[in-house]
Structures are given as structure tokens and as C-alpha cells.
Amino acid sequence: MKRVYIPKDPVEAHLVKGLLEGEDIKVLVKGEALWSIRGEVPITPETCPSVWVIEDSDYERAIEVLSALPLGEASPPEEGGEWRCGQCGEMNESQFTECWQCGKDRQ
């Protein structure tokens, strides 16, 4: 199982889940139960809702589908957390100021 998307909220997570399921990609939304206690727990990529592909073999196709959608850059609302490249959709760790995959600057 691999994470493919970190949305802004559970609604966006389920929208992305539905879009990927429409492409016959099996996905799971994790972390949405913690959304109701935000403010009580730190907001990190681990506590934000996230969308995961169940089969690792679907990861590349899911990234392709998401890259073609006008979702914009979705990242946790914590400054300095993981971030998704707006150009290629690759997830990058917080220390990178540009995408390691395509070289686009972090925005």
C-alpha cells in the first residue's frame, strides 16, 4: 500500500478516492477520523487524511490520473511538511525546495 495524495480535508480525500475508483484503482482513505480532533493533535502528514492505493502496482497509474486533474498542490496545512509537486504529482519530503523528480520549484 502506498500513499498517493494528501488532501486539504476529508471531503477532498473522498473526491479523489471516487475519481481513482472510477479508473478501477482500489484505494483507501486513512486518517479521516483524526480530522475531528485537529487542534488537539499536531497536524502532520501522518494525522491528515490521505489517499492510499491498495495495490502497489497501481501507484504509477494513480499518480498519472492525479497529475492530469486540476487539483492543484495539496499538502498538509503545516509549514514545512511533505508537499506534492504541482507539475508531476510526486510527493517530496519537507527538506526539498524543488521536486526531486522533475525539478519544479516548491510553491
Beta strands, then each sheet from edge to edge (+ up, - down):
strand 1: 2-5
strand 2: 27-30
strand 3: 50-53
strand 4: 83-84
strand 5: 91-92
sheet 1: 1+ 3- 2+
sheet 2: 4+ 5-
end
